[in-house]
Amino acid sequence: MATIRYAAGSEVAQYDLGPGETVLDCLLRNQIPVSYSCRSGVCQSCMVKGSGGAIPERAQAGLKDTLRAQGYFLACRCEPLGDLTVSQGADLRVAARITRIEELGSNVLRVGLVTDAPFEYRAGQYITLFRPDGLARSYSLASVPTENETGELELHVRLIPGGAMSEWLSREAHPGASVAIQGPSGNCFYLPGQPDEPLLLAGTGTGLAPLYGIARDALRHGHRGPVLLFHGALDPGGLYLQQELLGMDALHPNFTYVRSVLRSPEQKGGGLEVGPLDACVLAHLPKLDGWKAYLCGDPAIVNLLRKKIFLAGAASRSIYADAFLPSAPAPALPVASVGA
């Protein structure tokens, strides 16, 4: 049976791993306040540092080479075969403060952040946001690095009833509040070099956030090929940033903004299309040979779009996707990161 030695400062506690138990499970079972969110290896908020033992390759999949070399791994994906010493990766976090909290729609907040130290990222990547008590959630970046002099990061946060982070941001947080961030992560971003390549961007809900950033980044780099952005929602109330995107549509001849809803509005028209997002995309673009696609939002819709876009001719290597995974259910333990 493997043993986990958890180092917190000068103190070291020792815990036995149960059969099939991950490092994250073991720490949570022993009421260690380690941050986590998705518990599936995507958000990377449970990243910790290991030493004194072998780290399974699976636990480091998707991490930068520099992090792997330092012994960082994802606790939720680590089932060590032998003893391992673990410590929190707090040195990866960057101090930040909230600059603004605004309503973008009936259930979406725009949250602005500035960091105390320079923070490099690409539009469309995601970060992990840490509340002062350690609760962590991952959000895509809607901002573009060169867009403003302050370096403000922009997040779009969906308000979830009972959601620990979203309700805190909505009811308690305020401009000037201290937080921390970690990242960036993700490969869903624009790469200059092929300015005539056609780009498809499609997403639902706050999956618009990274797509909004990617589109602006591409246009700022002088992208000449067509850029089509599809945003889907259950009903018109789920659409947001419409005026900004319509303005981009009017300003840039190669940019097209398409809105679709599942529920037909009482008064049809107004530029809205009715039907599933995948059907809307393929009605406009039945043949996708040579297109690059960026897909974000609900996992089921992202997976469906990925399949249909591939069947319509897009190469698998040209499809970039970030599905928004829900936060994992919290165990009945007083841990640092719980709830939605």
Helices and strands as residue ranges (DSSP letters): E 3-8, E 11-16, H 23-29, E 47-51, G 57-60, H 65-69, E 72-74, G 75-77, E 84-88, G 90-92, E 94-103, E 108-115, E 126-130, E 136-140, E 153-158, H 164-171, E 178-185, E 199-204, G 205-207, H 208-220, E 227-233, G 236-238, H 242-251, E 255-261, E 272-274, H 277-284, E 292-297, H 299-311, G 316-318, E 319-323
